[in-house]
């Protein structure tokens, strides 16, 4: 990386929020009943992205490969566990396959 920080403008954040609102309005208009799930997913996404941003900022502040490798390992294990927890159907070894992939 060249040391430059990537920032989002208020305009870009506004466009993203507007797209979520459009989806909510479509759900209401079509009677899909997805408004609550959509709002919760949007809030959860913002919180998760903020959290991972703080973690990555801390990781990259340390110039030690061991710290980066440890965080990557933990994140991979968490993602593998989440892979096996989602979906209505699964199979034996799904979490292991998800983690290894």
Backbone as a printed PyTorch tensor [residue, N CA C, xyz], in Angstrom:
tensor([[[  0.8440,  -1.1880,   0.0000],
         [  0.0000,   0.0000,   0.0000],
         [  0.8770,   1.2340,   0.0000]],

        [[  0.3200,   2.3230,  -0.4150],
         [  1.0870,   3.5500,  -0.5250],
         [  0.9180,   4.4610,   0.6820]],

        [[  0.3000,   3.9930,   1.7520],
         [  0.1720,   4.7890,   2.9650],
         [ -1.0120,   5.7430,   2.9650]],

        [[ -1.7920,   5.7470,   1.9120],
         [ -2.9420,   6.6360,   1.8650],
         [ -4.1380,   5.9690,   2.5210]],

        [[ -4.9040,   6.7670,   3.2240],
         [ -6.0870,   6.2540,   3.9030],
         [ -7.2890,   6.3700,   2.9710]],

        [[ -8.0790,   5.3150,   2.9280],
         [ -9.2880,   5.3120,   2.1190],
         [-10.4410,   5.8340,   2.9630]],

        [[-11.0860,   6.8630,   2.5150],
         [-12.2050,   7.4310,   3.2680],
         [-13.4490,   7.4710,   2.3900]],

        [[-14.5810,   7.3900,   3.0440],
         [-15.8550,   7.5040,   2.3570],
         [-16.4200,   8.8910,   2.6030]],

        [[-16.9490,   9.4810,   1.5670],
         [-17.5790,  10.7780,   1.7200],
         [-19.0100,  10.6010,   2.2220]],

        [[-19.5880,  11.6850,   2.7100],
         [-20.9780,  11.6480,   3.1540],
         [-21.8930,  11.2790,   1.9890]],

        [[-21.5450,  11.6980,   0.8000],
         [-22.3220,  11.3850,  -0.3960],
         [-22.3480,   9.8730,  -0.6440]],

        [[-21.2120,   9.2140,  -0.5330],
         [-21.1430,   7.7750,  -0.7610],
         [-21.9220,   7.0020,   0.3080]],

        [[-21.8120,   7.4180,   1.5450],
         [-22.5590,   6.7790,   2.6180],
         [-24.0550,   7.0110,   2.4170]],

        [[-24.4270,   8.1990,   1.9610],
         [-25.8230,   8.5160,   1.6910],
         [-26.4070,   7.6420,   0.5890]],

        [[-25.6230,   7.3790,  -0.4450],
         [-26.0920,   6.5110,  -1.5280],
         [-26.3450,   5.1010,  -0.9960]],

        [[-25.4280,   4.5930,  -0.1760],
         [-25.6020,   3.2580,   0.3940],
         [-26.8520,   3.2010,   1.2670]],

        [[-27.0550,   4.2230,   2.0930],
         [-28.2430,   4.2650,   2.9570],
         [-29.5140,   4.3650,   2.1200]],

        [[-29.4680,   5.1430,   1.0450],
         [-30.6410,   5.2840,   0.1790],
         [-31.0070,   3.9550,  -0.4770]],

        [[-30.0110,   3.1820,  -0.8650],
         [-30.2880,   1.8790,  -1.4650],
         [-30.9570,   0.9400,  -0.4680]],

        [[-30.5470,   0.9960,   0.7780],
         [-31.1920,   0.1800,   1.8060],
         [-32.6270,   0.6390,   2.0160]],

        [[-32.8410,   1.9480,   2.0350],
         [-34.1980,   2.4760,   2.1960],
         [-35.0950,   2.0930,   1.0150]],

        [[-34.5390,   2.0960,  -0.1860],
         [-35.3080,   1.6850,  -1.3690],
         [-35.7300,   0.2290,  -1.2260]],

        [[-34.8020,  -0.6130,  -0.7670],
         [-35.1500,  -2.0140,  -0.5590],
         [-36.2290,  -2.1670,   0.5090]],

        [[-36.1530,  -1.3890,   1.5680],
         [-37.1840,  -1.4250,   2.6040],
         [-38.5300,  -0.9880,   2.0620]],

        [[-38.5240,   0.0700,   1.2600],
         [-39.7710,   0.5630,   0.6730],
         [-40.3730,  -0.4770,  -0.2800]],

        [[-39.5260,  -1.1410,  -1.0620],
         [-40.0150,  -2.1950,  -1.9480],
         [-40.6110,  -3.3530,  -1.1460]],

        [[-39.9670,  -3.6940,  -0.0340],
         [-40.4870,  -4.7700,   0.8080],
         [-41.8620,  -4.4170,   1.3650]],

        [[-42.0110,  -3.1670,   1.7980],
         [-43.3160,  -2.7160,   2.3050],
         [-44.3380,  -2.7080,   1.1770]],

        [[-43.9540,  -2.1420,   0.0350],
         [-44.8690,  -2.0470,  -1.0950],
         [-45.3240,  -3.3910,  -1.6250]],

        [[-44.4310,  -4.3650,  -1.6080],
         [-44.7670,  -5.6920,  -2.1190],
         [-45.2910,  -6.6260,  -1.0330]],

        [[-45.3250,  -6.1220,   0.1980],
         [-45.8360,  -6.9210,   1.3010],
         [-44.9570,  -8.1140,   1.6510]],

        [[-43.6390,  -7.9680,   1.5170],
         [-42.7320,  -9.0780,   1.7660],
         [-42.4170,  -9.2740,   3.2460]],

        [[-42.5630,  -8.2240,   4.0300],
         [-42.3120,  -8.3270,   5.4610],
         [-40.8390,  -8.4600,   5.8270]],

        [[-39.9560,  -7.9120,   5.0190],
         [-38.5200,  -8.0300,   5.2650],
         [-37.9060,  -6.7810,   5.8950]],

        [[-38.7200,  -5.8100,   6.2480],
         [-38.1990,  -4.5220,   6.7050],
         [-37.3420,  -4.6570,   7.9600]],

        [[-37.8470,  -5.3940,   8.9440],
         [-37.1260,  -5.5360,  10.2140],
         [-35.7990,  -6.2640,  10.0030]],

        [[-35.8280,  -7.3380,   9.2130],
         [-34.5970,  -8.0830,   8.9440],
         [-33.5920,  -7.2320,   8.1820]],

        [[-34.0870,  -6.4290,   7.2390],
         [-33.2150,  -5.5580,   6.4600],
         [-32.5720,  -4.4980,   7.3400]],

        [[-33.3600,  -3.8760,   8.2170],
         [-32.8200,  -2.8560,   9.1190],
         [-31.7830,  -3.4640,  10.0600]],

        [[-32.0990,  -4.6370,  10.6160],
         [-31.1630,  -5.2910,  11.5310],
         [-29.8660,  -5.6650,  10.7980]],

        [[-29.9830,  -6.1560,   9.5700],
         [-28.7950,  -6.5200,   8.7920],
         [-27.9400,  -5.2890,   8.4900]],

        [[-28.5820,  -4.1570,   8.2110],
         [-27.8330,  -2.9360,   7.9300],
         [-27.0660,  -2.4760,   9.1690]],

        [[-27.7200,  -2.5030,  10.3220],
         [-27.0560,  -2.0970,  11.5660],
         [-25.9130,  -3.0490,  11.8860]],

        [[-26.1690,  -4.3370,  11.7540],
         [-25.1430,  -5.3340,  12.0440],
         [-23.9410,  -5.1740,  11.1110]],

        [[-24.1910,  -4.8650,   9.8510],
         [-23.1110,  -4.6710,   8.8900],
         [-22.2310,  -3.4970,   9.2830]],

        [[-22.8560,  -2.3950,   9.6660],
         [-22.0880,  -1.2080,  10.0670],
         [-21.2420,  -1.5190,  11.2900]],

        [[-21.8200,  -2.1680,  12.2800],
         [-21.0830,  -2.4940,  13.5140],
         [-19.9210,  -3.4400,  13.1930]],

        [[-20.1620,  -4.4580,  12.3760],
         [-19.1000,  -5.4060,  12.0410],
         [-17.9760,  -4.7390,  11.2560]],

        [[-18.3160,  -3.8750,  10.3210],
         [-17.2810,  -3.1930,   9.5480],
         [-16.4690,  -2.2340,  10.4090]],

        [[-17.1270,  -1.5530,  11.3310],
         [-16.3880,  -0.6950,  12.2600],
         [-15.4530,  -1.5190,  13.1410]],

        [[-15.9560,  -2.6350,  13.6500],
         [-15.1360,  -3.4820,  14.5150],
         [-13.9250,  -4.0310,  13.7690]],

        [[-14.1310,  -4.5380,  12.5640],
         [-13.0080,  -5.0940,  11.8180],
         [-12.0360,  -3.9850,  11.4080]],

        [[-12.5490,  -2.7940,  11.1750],
         [-11.6670,  -1.6580,  10.8770],
         [-10.7580,  -1.3380,  12.0470]],

        [[-11.2930,  -1.3360,  13.2550],
         [-10.4740,  -1.0790,  14.4430],
         [ -9.4560,  -2.2020,  14.6530]],

        [[ -9.8730,  -3.4420,  14.4460],
         [ -8.9530,  -4.5700,  14.6120],
         [ -7.8240,  -4.4810,  13.5910]],

        [[ -8.1610,  -4.2260,  12.3330],
         [ -7.1260,  -4.1420,  11.3050],
         [ -6.2100,  -2.9530,  11.5170]],

        [[ -6.7430,  -1.8560,  12.0000],
         [ -5.9010,  -0.7030,  12.3130],
         [ -4.8780,  -1.0720,  13.3860]],

        [[ -5.3260,  -1.8050,  14.3970],
         [ -4.4280,  -2.2440,  15.4630],
         [ -3.3940,  -3.2230,  14.9210]],

        [[ -3.8360,  -4.1540,  14.0690],
         [ -2.9240,  -5.1540,  13.5230],
         [ -1.8370,  -4.4960,  12.6870]],

        [[ -2.2250,  -3.5820,  11.8150],
         [ -1.2470,  -2.9700,  10.9260],
         [ -0.3810,  -1.9340,  11.6300]],

        [[ -0.7750,  -1.5210,  12.8240],
         [  0.0790,  -0.6300,  13.6110],
         [  1.2900,  -1.4030,  14.1390]],

        [[  1.1460,  -2.7180,  14.2800],
         [  2.2490,  -3.5770,  14.6960],
         [  2.9090,  -4.1340,  13.4400]],

        [[  4.1790,  -4.0050,  13.3660],
         [  4.8890,  -4.4430,  12.1640],
         [  5.4300,  -5.8610,  12.3230]],

        [[  4.7570,  -6.6650,  13.1340],
         [  5.2390,  -8.0130,  13.3830],
         [  4.3800,  -9.0160,  12.6330]],

        [[  5.0190,  -9.8820,  11.8560],
         [  4.2930, -10.8630,  11.0730],
         [  3.5570, -11.8450,  11.9600]],

        [[  4.0690, -12.0670,  13.1770],
         [  3.4250, -13.0190,  14.0790],
         [  2.0320, -12.5220,  14.5050]],

        [[  1.9200, -11.2170,  14.7280],
         [  0.6320, -10.6410,  15.1140],
         [ -0.3550, -10.7750,  13.9630]],

        [[  0.0900, -10.4490,  12.7650],
         [ -0.7780, -10.5360,  11.5840],
         [ -1.1970, -11.9850,  11.3570]],

        [[ -0.2710, -12.9200,  11.4540],
         [ -0.5940, -14.3280,  11.2590],
         [ -1.5820, -14.8240,  12.3110]],

        [[ -1.4200, -14.3890,  13.5510],
         [ -2.3480, -14.7810,  14.6060],
         [ -3.7530, -14.2700,  14.3550]],

        [[ -3.8700, -13.0150,  13.9570],
         [ -5.1890, -12.4360,  13.6900],
         [ -5.8270, -13.0980,  12.4740]],

        [[ -5.0490, -13.3600,  11.4380],
         [ -5.5790, -14.0370,  10.2510],
         [ -6.0780, -15.4390,  10.6170]],

        [[ -5.3500, -16.1300,  11.4700],
         [ -5.7610, -17.4680,  11.9020],
         [ -7.0780, -17.4190,  12.6650]],

        [[ -7.1890, -16.4940,  13.6090],
         [ -8.4210, -16.3640,  14.3910],
         [ -9.5940, -15.9950,  13.4850]],

        [[ -9.3840, -15.0580,  12.5650],
         [-10.4580, -14.6470,  11.6660],
         [-10.8890, -15.8110,  10.7670]],

        [[ -9.9410, -16.6270,  10.3190],
         [-10.2630, -17.7720,   9.4800],
         [-11.0750, -18.8080,  10.2500]],

        [[-10.6900, -19.0650,  11.4980],
         [-11.4340, -20.0190,  12.3140],
         [-12.8600, -19.5340,  12.5810]],

        [[-13.0170, -18.2540,  12.8450],
         [-14.3560, -17.6920,  13.0760],
         [-15.1950, -17.7960,  11.8070]],

        [[-14.6080, -17.4760,  10.6610],
         [-15.3450, -17.5660,   9.3970],
         [-15.7270, -19.0040,   9.0820]],

        [[-14.8430, -19.9430,   9.3590],
         [-15.1620, -21.3460,   9.1330],
         [-16.2930, -21.8200,  10.0140]],

        [[-16.2970, -21.3720,  11.2650],
         [-17.3920, -21.7260,  12.1770],
         [-18.7050, -21.1240,  11.6870]],

        [[-18.6660, -19.8730,  11.2320],
         [-19.8740, -19.2190,  10.7320],
         [-20.4020, -19.9170,   9.4850]],

        [[-19.5010, -20.4090,   8.6490],
         [-19.9110, -21.1230,   7.4410],
         [-20.7380, -22.3520,   7.7890]],

        [[-20.2900, -23.0900,   8.7850],
         [-21.0020, -24.2950,   9.1750],
         [-22.2880, -24.0300,   9.9190]],

        [[-22.4440, -22.8340,  10.4450],
         [-23.6370, -22.5010,  11.2310],
         [-24.7880, -21.9890,  10.3750]],

        [[-24.5110, -21.6170,   9.1530],
         [-25.5410, -21.0130,   8.3140],
         [-26.1620, -22.0420,   7.3830]],

        [[-27.3260, -21.7230,   6.9350],
         [-27.9840, -22.5840,   5.9690],
         [-28.8770, -23.6140,   6.6350]],

        [[-29.8800, -24.0120,   5.9170],
         [-30.8450, -24.9690,   6.4440],
         [-30.3230, -26.3980,   6.3560]],

        [[-29.4660, -26.6520,   5.3850],
         [-28.9440, -28.0030,   5.2110],
         [-27.4320, -27.9790,   5.3720]],

        [[-26.9050, -29.0740,   5.8140],
         [-25.4670, -29.1920,   5.9690],
         [-25.0470, -30.6420,   5.8500]],

        [[-23.8070, -30.8910,   6.1170],
         [-23.2860, -32.2510,   6.0720],
         [-22.1520, -32.3590,   7.0750]],

        [[-21.7970, -33.5690,   7.4130],
         [-20.6930, -33.7930,   8.3420],
         [-19.4060, -33.2510,   7.7400]],

        [[-18.7120, -32.4410,   8.4810],
         [-17.4580, -31.8600,   7.9810],
         [-17.6230, -30.5200,   7.3190]],

        [[-18.8060, -29.9290,   7.3620],
         [-19.0350, -28.6410,   6.6970],
         [-18.1600, -27.5470,   7.2870]],

        [[-18.0370, -27.5050,   8.6020],
         [-17.2040, -26.4630,   9.2170],
         [-15.7470, -26.6180,   8.8450]],

        [[-15.2730, -27.8480,   8.7970],
         [-13.8770, -28.0730,   8.4150],
         [-13.6500, -27.6550,   6.9660]],

        [[-14.5620, -28.0340,   6.0820],
         [-14.4510, -27.6400,   4.6750],
         [-14.5050, -26.1220,   4.5300]],

        [[-15.4080, -25.4790,   5.2660],
         [-15.5070, -24.0230,   5.2040],
         [-14.2480, -23.3450,   5.6920]],

        [[-13.6530, -23.8710,   6.7470],
         [-12.4410, -23.2880,   7.2990],
         [-11.2640, -23.4830,   6.3560]],

        [[-11.1480, -24.6750,   5.7960],
         [-10.0320, -24.9500,   4.8920],
         [-10.1460, -24.1850,   3.5610]],

        [[-11.3770, -23.9320,   3.1390],
         [-11.5410, -23.2330,   1.8720],
         [-11.1740, -21.7780,   2.0140]]])
